[in-house]
Amino acid sequence: MPKLVRNLAIACLGASAVCALLSFRLSGGIWLALAVTFGTAAYHLGARLLVGHAFDHWMGNRADLNRRWYQPRPWEEKLYRVLRVKSWKDRMPTFYPDEFSPEKHSLDEIAQTTCQSELVHETNVLISFLPLAAAIPLGAFWVFFITSLGSALFDLSLVILQRYNRPRILRLAQRQARRKARV
């Protein structure tokens, strides 16, 4: 999936450039909206790759699972039921499936990976709205807003997924540790 996202970001950047040229030649219209749409898509895809690489370099999928930030909040379980997370969690994409594989990593390592992934997606939610600044000189506010909101909501769903899964992974790790201790 990383290669697909990178190639898609590059294709969107190229399409944005072509549409921008057509917009200047043909006095805006649909070409400006397409240039903005492809440009913001390129931004959202490229920024997510950069944020992910930065966190991977900084954290290396290691996190202190006891930090308050990663602890479940009392209201989260109710939110997960309302959002019906259990019904859609298995349909969400996994960018690096090997990082979440119990055959390749311990459950503790997978839980730490969920912490890093959560931080990546939280950062992505925040940077999703940076393109709105381009609406001032370029116009097309609603194109910027819709792409920013869509990107933020997608990343927010992935934050929810990490926070939903982590306590379950940790409980499973505790059960495994108890079983090993008895043997």
GIJOVEN-V752884 format. One record per residue. N is the residue number from 1. RES is the residue in three letters. PSI is psi in radians with two decimals (none if undefined). NEAR is the number of other ideal C-beta (glycine too) atoms within 8 Angstrom. Layout:
{{N	RES	PSI	NEAR} {N	RES	PSI	NEAR}}
This chain:
{{1	MET	-0.60	8} {2	PRO	-0.72	8} {3	LYS	-0.70	6} {4	LEU	-0.80	7} {5	VAL	-0.76	12} {6	ARG	-0.84	10} {7	ASN	-0.65	8} {8	LEU	-0.70	10} {9	ALA	-0.76	13} {10	ILE	-0.75	9} {11	ALA	-0.73	8} {12	CYS	-0.67	13} {13	LEU	-0.77	12} {14	GLY	-0.77	8} {15	ALA	-0.65	10} {16	SER	-0.74	16} {17	ALA	-0.77	9} {18	VAL	-0.81	8} {19	CYS	-0.62	13} {20	ALA	-0.75	12} {21	LEU	-0.77	8} {22	LEU	-0.62	10} {23	SER	-0.74	14} {24	PHE	-0.65	6} {25	ARG	-0.64	6} {26	LEU	0.35	8} {27	SER	0.92	5} {28	GLY	-2.11	6} {29	GLY	-2.47	8} {30	ILE	-0.49	5} {31	TRP	-0.63	12} {32	LEU	-0.78	14} {33	ALA	-0.71	10} {34	LEU	-0.69	12} {35	ALA	-0.76	14} {36	VAL	-0.78	14} {37	THR	-0.87	11} {38	PHE	-0.65	13} {39	GLY	-0.76	13} {40	THR	-0.59	14} {41	ALA	-0.75	13} {42	ALA	-0.75	13} {43	TYR	-0.90	10} {44	HIS	-0.75	13} {45	LEU	-0.84	13} {46	GLY	-0.75	10} {47	ALA	-0.68	11} {48	ARG	-0.66	12} {49	LEU	-0.79	12} {50	LEU	-0.75	8} {51	VAL	-0.78	12} {52	GLY	-0.77	10} {53	HIS	-0.70	8} {54	ALA	-0.81	8} {55	PHE	-0.64	12} {56	ASP	-0.72	10} {57	HIS	-0.73	7} {58	TRP	-0.77	6} {59	MET	-0.54	10} {60	GLY	0.63	6} {61	ASN	0.55	10} {62	ARG	2.34	6} {63	ALA	2.68	10} {64	ASP	1.82	5} {65	LEU	-0.25	11} {66	ASN	-0.12	5} {67	ARG	2.49	9} {68	ARG	-0.64	4} {69	TRP	-0.61	4} {70	TYR	-0.11	11} {71	GLN	2.47	7} {72	PRO	2.49	8} {73	ARG	2.67	5} {74	PRO	-0.54	5} {75	TRP	-0.13	6} {76	GLU	-0.77	10} {77	GLU	-0.72	8} {78	LYS	-0.74	7} {79	LEU	-0.76	9} {80	TYR	-0.65	11} {81	ARG	-0.78	8} {82	VAL	-0.73	6} {83	LEU	-0.13	7} {84	ARG	0.79	7} {85	VAL	-0.70	11} {86	LYS	-0.55	6} {87	SER	-0.37	5} {88	TRP	-0.12	8} {89	LYS	-0.58	10} {90	ASP	-0.13	4} {91	ARG	-0.03	4} {92	MET	2.54	9} {93	PRO	2.66	4} {94	THR	2.09	7} {95	PHE	-0.80	7} {96	TYR	1.44	8} {97	PRO	-0.57	6} {98	ASP	-0.51	6} {99	GLU	-0.33	9} {100	PHE	0.26	10} {101	SER	2.10	9} {102	PRO	-0.26	7} {103	GLU	-0.43	3} {104	LYS	-0.32	5} {105	HIS	2.65	10} {106	SER	2.82	7} {107	LEU	-0.58	12} {108	ASP	-0.75	8} {109	GLU	-0.70	9} {110	ILE	-0.73	14} {111	ALA	-0.69	13} {112	GLN	-0.65	12} {113	THR	-0.62	12} {114	THR	-0.56	14} {115	CYS	-0.84	14} {116	GLN	-0.77	14} {117	SER	-0.71	10} {118	GLU	-0.81	13} {119	LEU	-0.70	10} {120	VAL	-0.86	12} {121	HIS	-0.58	13} {122	GLU	-0.73	10} {123	THR	-0.72	10} {124	ASN	-0.64	14} {125	VAL	-0.80	11} {126	LEU	-0.79	7} {127	ILE	-0.14	9} {128	SER	-0.48	13} {129	PHE	-0.01	8} {130	LEU	-0.65	9} {131	PRO	-0.30	13} {132	LEU	-0.48	10} {133	ALA	-0.51	6} {134	ALA	-0.27	11} {135	ALA	-0.41	11} {136	ILE	-0.95	5} {137	PRO	-0.47	4} {138	LEU	-0.34	8} {139	GLY	-2.69	6} {140	ALA	0.73	10} {141	PHE	-0.77	8} {142	TRP	-0.54	6} {143	VAL	-0.81	11} {144	PHE	-0.77	14} {145	PHE	-0.81	10} {146	ILE	-0.75	8} {147	THR	-0.66	13} {148	SER	-0.79	15} {149	LEU	-0.77	9} {150	GLY	-0.76	8} {151	SER	-0.75	11} {152	ALA	-0.75	12} {153	LEU	-0.67	8} {154	PHE	-0.85	8} {155	ASP	-0.62	14} {156	LEU	-0.66	10} {157	SER	-0.57	9} {158	LEU	-0.57	11} {159	VAL	-0.84	12} {160	ILE	-0.74	12} {161	LEU	-0.77	11} {162	GLN	-0.76	13} {163	ARG	-0.53	11} {164	TYR	-0.77	12} {165	ASN	-0.61	10} {166	ARG	-0.87	15} {167	PRO	-0.58	8} {168	ARG	-0.70	8} {169	ILE	-0.76	12} {170	LEU	-0.67	11} {171	ARG	-0.72	8} {172	LEU	-0.72	9} {173	ALA	-0.69	12} {174	GLN	-0.72	8} {175	ARG	-0.74	8} {176	GLN	-0.73	9} {177	ALA	-0.70	8} {178	ARG	-0.72	8} {179	ARG	-0.76	8} {180	LYS	-0.64	7} {181	ALA	-0.57	6} {182	ARG	-0.44	5} {183	VAL	none	4}}
